[in-house]
Every structure is written in structure tokens, then in C-alpha cells.
């Protein structure tokens, strides 16, 4: 992960550090390296914070949506996105969130206009944990 992504992840991490009741939907992004579903320290910290927020809001649904960049085949990327989402959902469950509250979704390939497969494509390699609807 480059410095910009690490800084963004840390900024989002610290912005949501206090688990409390939330009024509306909140999304926690988890970023991944190319062709990986492995969780780094930033990811596990963010998942822990999201789990605490989910526990503080026990009636809110949780949707975990995985995505991948456009490098490689569409089918492989859809599968990778689903694997990433499941890894994050499993970590949420390990942190005490009931699996019955979590919906796991694959968005497959995603891209942003004007973003190539280069350095900013890593923002497509993510899972979003959405708490609330």
C-alpha cells in the first residue's frame, strides 16, 4: 500500500475510532494489495472498529461488499472480490458480530473514471463494511 492509501486508511480509521450509536449508514473501507485477500494491520484495526460500531448498533444491518480492480479477467475478479468480502465478514464475526447480521456481496470489477490500472487502481481493491441502511 502506498503512503497516500495508508494515510487515507489511517485518517478514516481515526475518524471512526469511537464506537457509538450512529444516526445513519457508515462505511468502513478496507484496502487490499493486488490479487490478495490478506488483511494487513490497518485492515484488522479498521475491522475491529467497525465491529465495535456494529455491536453498539445491534439493530443495524451490515453489508460487506468486496470489489476488485479491472486487471485480469472479470470472472476471476468477481471471485476475488467475494473472497475479500468473506474474509472481512469472517473477521467481523471473530470480533463478536453475529454472522446472521452480515450480508456478503461481490461487486466484482469496479473502476473510477480517469483511473488507470496504475497506482490509484488500489482504491478499487477494497471491501466496504456498511453499517445501517
N, C-alpha and C positions, 0 to 999 in steps of 0.2 A: 504494500500500500504506500503510495507516495505521501509526502508531507501534507499536501493540501487535503487529501482524503482523511489522513489521520487527524488533522486539525478539525475538519468538519465533524468527524465522528466524535472527537473529544468534546467539541462545542455542543453537539446535540446531546451527548452523554451528560454533561454538566447541567444543561438546561432542564433535564428531566430527572435530576438526581433525587428530588424529594418525592417519595411516593405519597400521594394524597388523592382525595376524591377529585375526579376530573369532570368537567361540565359537558364535554363533547368528545368527539373522537381525537385520539392522539396516536401518532405513528412514530415508531422507533425503527430507524434504519440500521441494518446490519450489512456490511460490505464484505466482499469476497475477492480472493485472488482469481486469476483466470483458471478455468477448468477445475475449480476447487469448491468443496463444500465444507472445508475445515474452518473451525472457529478460532480466531485469534483472541488475545487478551481484551482488546477493545470490544469485540463481539460478545464475549461472555459477560463482560461488565454491563453492556447495554441490555443484554437479555435479562440479567439479574434485576436491573432497574425496572424493566418492563414487567417482569414477574411480580415485583412488589406493587407496581401500579395496578396490575390486574387483580391482585389479592385485595387491594384497597377499594376496588370497584367490582365486587363479586357478581353483580347483575349484568355487567357489560360483556357483550360477545367479543371474541378475539379472532381476528383473521390474520393468518400468516401467509403472505404472498411472496413467492420466490420468482426471481427473474434472472435472465442471463443476457449477455451482450449478443451481438449478431455474428460473432466469429464462430465458424463451424456450421454444422447442419442444424436445421430448425428442430428436428426430432430430438437430437442429442441435447440441444439447448433447453427444450421443454422438459426433458427428463432431469437435466442438471438443476433447473430451476425448482422442480418438485423436490428433488433430493435436498437442496439447500433449505427449502421451506420446512421439510420434515425434520431436518437436523435442528433447526431453530425451535420448532414445536416440541421436539423431544427435550431440548434444554429448558424450555419453559416448564414442561411437566416435571423435570428433575428439580426445578426451583420451586415446586409446590403448586403450580397452576393445574387445575383439573383438566385432563385431556378432553373431556366432554365439552368444554367451553371453547376449544380451539378448532377452527376450520383451516385446513391446509389447502392452498391453491397454487397452481403454477401459471404464471403469466407468460412463460416461455421467453422468447426473444423480445427485448424492448430496446428502443434507441431514442435518442433525443435529436431533434432537427439540428443539423450542423455539427453533430458529434460523430467523429470517425471512430474506427476501431482502435485508435491510439490511446493516449493516456486518460482521456476523460470517459472512455468506454467503461471504466471500472464502476462508474455510477449506475450502469445498467446491471452490474453483477451484484445484486443485493437481494435482501429479504426485507420486507416491511412488516412489522408487527403492528397491527392496528387494533387499538382497544377502544370500544364504543362504536356506534354507527351513526 
